[in-house]
């Protein structure tokens, strides 16, 4: 499908790389593509960034048929632009499409659309190490209809914006609150899809955790409330003795692309990596026995985020004296090194624009 390009006549002023926050500034252009039963996906175009116009009866507003992805573009020292495993994002987008009754997109075309938009706005990719251009593809229902059924029409949109660190702590360890009251997802639900509804379900617990002074929530399973699942915006790993454990993908956990990359890296380094069910009791017992060496989260936004403290109903444990551990540090340095072109990409993860 050909992508038409309409460039803005009123370029916005680009912000300084110093003090960039996450998700508040947006680039000059966006990508749009429509779906109808008669034409399939069609009318692919890049236009100036602008508001979208939808009727009050739009089905997404009422029933939440909406999915999204998140990835980044990185500026290298020789002024090239790297994407980190974009095909994996489009594969996961299509997995979310299947779960949410949304027509899939051609995966090669999805990557092509991302590259075309980033190329148009390549001057928006910040140069400083640790900054990047965040890329947000999303699809939502567009039928003006109040009956409960899948929409017949959809809009595929990609927007971008320059960002700094997702957490204000940066690579410094964050404090995480173990959620024992609310649940986010159950097996058979939407947990393994990157659906907007998942994040709506997490907001109440996240607000309450922040009121207690914690950065994020660690979710437990929705049935027994004892098995660790994921942090609100990250998958989670535990270094226990000589084993590195991450919760198995049982159907209620998002299959993170950084998670997948971390597992591949750790195994290539010779670490024992286990994808299995792990209870929160096992984590706290490992700490009591002196076996819990590190806890860290993985995700596109933060890459690697060490966890320095866990609080379960007032029972607080400090991990690695509240400092970043060697495994977390090695992973962060390696992944970001690959993303910014400072370390050779031995895995074929980088696609350049």
N, C-alpha and C positions, 0 to 999 in steps of 0.2 A: 504494500500500500504506500503510495506516495504521500509524503508529509509536506504540506504547504507551509510557508513561513511568512508571517507578517511581523516585521520588526517595529518596535515602539518608536514614535517620533518624539517622545518625551522621556528620555532615560532618567532614572532616579539617581540620586546621589548615593554612592556606595559608602557604607559605614567604615570607620577605622577598624582594623583587626583587633585592636586593643579593647578589651572589655566586651567582646561579642558574647551575647547570651544565646540561648537556644530557642529557636522557633518564633522570633519576634520580627525579623526583617526578611523580606521576600524579594527575589530577583525581578528583573524587568519582564520576563516572559513566562508563559505556561503552555503546556501541551493539552490538547483536547481531542477526544475521539468519541463518536457516538455509536450506539447499538440500537438496531430495530430488527424485528423478526424478518422483515422483507429484505433488508440490505446487509444484515450482519454488522460487524464493526466497520465503520466508514467515516469519511470526512475528517481524516487526521490532519491536525494543523497546530502550528505554534503561533500564538498571538500575544499581544501585550497582556501582562498580568492585570486582571480586572475582577470585579465582583461577578458572581454567577447569579442569574435570575431564575428563580423557581417559584411555582405556585404554592399557596398554602396547603393544597391537597397533595403535595409531593409525598410519595410513599415512604421515602427514607425518613422524613420527619416523623411519621407516625409509627413505622414498624422497624426502622433501623437496619434496612437491607444495605449495608455499607461495609466495605473492607478497605484496607490500606497496606502499604509497605513503607519501609524506611531504609535508605542507604546513603552513602556519601561519595563525593568526589574530592580528590586530594591533589594539591599542587606540589610537584616535585621540585627539587633544587634546580633542575635544568628546564623548568617552566612547562613541563608536560602535565597532563591531567590523568590521574588514575582512578578507575572504578574498582571496587573490591567485590568480586563475585556477583555481578549484577544478574547473571542468568539464574542464580539461586533465588534471588528475590522474586523474579518473574515466575519461577516454578512454584514458589510458596504462594504468590498471589493467585495463581490458578487453582491451587489446593483450596484456598479460601473461597474462590469463586464456586467450586464444586459444592462446598458445604453450604454456601449461602444462596444457591440456585441462581448464580450469575453466569452468563456465558463466558467461557474462557477466551483469552486472547492468544494470538500466536506468540510463542515465547521469543522467537528471534525478532519479531516486530516490536515486542515490549522492550527489549534491550536497545533496539535501534531508536525507539522513541526517546528513551532516557538519554542516549548519547547525543541525539540531535538537539534536544533541549539544552543540555549542558554545554554543547558546542556553541550554541547561540549566545548563552550567558557565561561563557568561559571566563570573562573578565570579573565575574562575581566570585570566582573561587579564590578565597583568601590565601595568602602566601605563607603566613607564619605557621611554624610547626605546632600542631595541636589544634589548629583551626581547619575548617573544611566547608564544603558546600553540601548542606543536607538536602536530600532528594526525597520527596513524598509523592509516590504514585497512589492513587486511590480510585475506587469505582463505587458509584452509588446509583440507586434506582431513581428513575425520573418520571414514571407514570403518575399522572394526576388522578389518583383513585383511592378511595377509602375502604375498599374491600380487602380482606386479608388473603393475599396470594402473592406469589413472586411477581415482580414488575416484568413488563415486556420490553421496556426500553431502559437504557443505562447510559451513563457518561463516565468515560475514563479520563482522568485528569492527572497531570503531573505538575507540581510546583516545587520550587527550590528556594533556598535561602542560606546565606553564610552564617556559620555557627561557631561558637567556642565550646568549652567543656559543658557537658549536660548537667553534671552535678557541680555545685560550687566548690566542693572539696577536691575536684579534679581527680588525680590519681591517689590522693590521700584516702585512707579508709573511711567508710561511711558507717553510720549507725542504723541498724535495721530492727524493726519491731515485728515480732512473730504474731501473726493474726490468728486468734483462736475463737473469735466470735463470728465474723462474717466469712462467706465463701465466695470465690470468684467463678469457679467452673467445676463441672463434673464430667466424668467420662460419658461420651454420647452427646455432650453439649457443644459449646463453641470454643472451648479452651484451646484447641489445636489450630484454630483459624485466627487470622489477624483481623478479627471483626471489631468494629467500633463498639459493639455492645459489651465486649469483654472489658474494655477500659471504663465504660460507664459503671459496670458492676464493681469496679475496684476503687472508685472515687471516695466513698464514705470512709472506708478503712484507711485510705491514704491520708485523708484530711485529719482523722483522729490521731494517726501516727505522728504527723507533723506537729500537731498540738502538743504532743508528748516530747518533742525534740528529736524525732527520728526522720531520716531521709526517705525511707521507703518501707514497704510491707513485705514480709516473707509469708507467702500463702501456703497453707496446708491443704490436703485433699478435702473435697467437699462432703465426703460421706463419714469417715471416721475422725477427721480432723487431727490426724497424727502423722501422716506421710508428707514430707516436704515436696512442694511442687516448684514454684518459681517466685522470684521477686517481681514486684509490679511491672518493672520495665526491663527485667533481665532474667536469663537463666542463672542457675546457681551451682557452684562447685564447692566440695569440701575436701581438704587434704587431711586424711585421717591415717596416721602412721605412714606406711609406704603405699597407700592406696588413695587415688583421687576419684571421688564419687560425685556423680551428678544424677539427679532423678531421671528415671527411664521415661521415654515418651509413651505414656500409656493412653493418650487420647485427650487429656485435659491440660496439656502443657504445650506452649508454642515451640515448634522446632526451630530454634534460633540458628541463624547462619554463622554468627560468631561462635556460638556453642559448638556447632559442627566443626568449625575451623580449629577451635581450641582442642577438641578431642583428637583431631588429626595431627596437630602439632605435638601434643603430649605423647601420643603413641610413637611418633617418629623420633622422639627424644628418649624413648625407652621407659616411660612411666607406666605404671599399672593403672589403667583407667577403667572404672566400672560404671556402666549405666544401669542402675537398679533402683528399687524403691528403698528409701531411707527415711526413718522416722525422726521427728524432732527430738525424741528421747535419746536416740542413738547419738545425735549430734551433741547434746548436752552431756551425756555420759562420757563421750570421747573427750570432751573438754575436761571433765572431772578427773579422768584418768591420765591427762597430760598427752593425749594422742591427737587432739585437734590442732593441727599446725596452722592452717589457713582456711579462710572462707572468702570466695570472691564471686562476683556476678559477671556475666558476659552479655554484651548486646551492642548493636550498631551505635547507639548514642554515646555510651561511655566506653566502649571497647572492653576494657577490664576494669572492674571496680572492686577493690579490696573491701572486705567487711571487717571493721574493728570491734564491733559490739553487736550482740544479739540480746533482745529483751523479750522473754516469754512470761507474760503476766507478772512482771516485777522481778522475775529471776533473770539476772543480768550476767552475761559472761563476756569477757574481753578476749579477743583472739589475737595472738602474736603481739601482745603488749600494745595493741592498737596501732601497729605499724604494718606497712606493706611487706608481704612475705616474698621469698625468693622465686617461688613458682609464679605468683601473680606478676612480679616485676619482669621475669623472663618472657612471659606471655605478652605482656603489654609492649615491651620493647620490640619484640619480634613482629607482632602483628602491625603495630604502627610503623615500624621500620619498613615492612613490606608495602604498606599502604602509601607511604610517602616516598618510596623508591630508594630508601637508604640501605635496604637489605635485599639481596637477590631473591626473586620470587621462584622458589624451587617447586611450588605446587601448581603453578599456572592459574593463580587466583586473580591476577590483575588484568584488566582490559583498559587500554589507553584510548584516549580521545584525541 
